[in-house]
Amino acid sequence: MRRKRRNHLPAFKAKVALSAIKGDQSLAELSERFDVHANQIQDWKKHLQDQAVSVFGSGQDKIQSDESALKTLHA
C-alpha cells in the first residue's frame, strides 16, 4: 500500500536542509532519520543554497525603499 502524500512545513524543510549542508551525516542517514527520500533532501538543500543570497541581500533593498518612502511622506 502506498503512503499518502505528505506536505512538510517550511521549518522542517529548513531543518533537514541545514543538516544536509552540515555534512555530519550521509544522505542515507538523514533520509532514515527524518523519514524523507534522499532526492527530496538534495532538492531542499539546493533550494536553500540558491535562496540564501535573498535572505541576506533583501534587507538593504527594503531599508532603501523605506527611506525613500519616508522622504516622500515628510515632503
C-alpha positions in Angstrom: 0.0 0.0 0.0 1.3 3.4 -0.9 1.8 6.1 1.7 -0.4 9.1 1.5 1.3 12.2 0.0 2.8 14.4 2.8 3.2 18.2 3.0 6.1 19.3 5.1 6.3 22.6 6.9 8.9 25.1 5.8 10.6 24.9 9.3 11.0 21.1 8.8 12.4 21.6 5.3 14.9 24.1 6.6 16.0 21.8 9.5 16.6 18.9 7.1 18.4 21.1 4.5 20.7 22.6 7.2 21.5 19.2 8.5 22.4 18.1 4.9 24.6 21.2 4.5 26.5 20.5 7.7 27.6 17.2 6.2 27.9 15.4 9.6 25.7 12.5 8.3 25.3 10.9 4.9 22.1 11.4 2.8 21.1 7.8 3.6 21.4 8.5 7.4 19.4 11.8 7.1 16.8 10.1 5.0 16.3 7.4 7.6 16.4 10.0 10.5 13.8 12.3 9.0 11.8 9.7 7.1 12.3 11.7 3.8 13.6 10.4 0.5 17.3 11.3 -0.2 16.3 13.0 -3.5 14.0 15.3 -1.6 16.7 16.2 0.8 19.0 17.1 -2.1 16.3 19.3 -3.6 15.7 21.1 -0.4 19.5 21.6 0.2 19.9 23.0 -3.4 16.9 25.3 -2.9 18.3 26.6 0.4 21.7 27.3 -1.1 20.2 29.1 -4.1 17.9 31.2 -1.9 20.5 32.0 0.8 21.5 35.2 -1.1 18.0 36.6 -0.9 17.9 36.1 2.9 20.9 38.3 3.4 20.5 40.6 0.4 16.9 41.7 0.8 17.4 43.7 3.9 19.3 46.5 2.2 16.7 46.9 -0.6 14.0 47.1 2.0 15.8 49.7 4.1 16.4 51.9 1.0 12.8 51.7 -0.2 11.6 52.5 3.4 13.9 55.6 3.5 12.7 56.8 0.1 9.1 56.3 1.2 9.8 58.2 4.4 11.3 61.2 2.5 8.2 61.3 0.3 6.0 61.3 3.4 8.0 64.1 5.0 7.8 66.2 1.8 
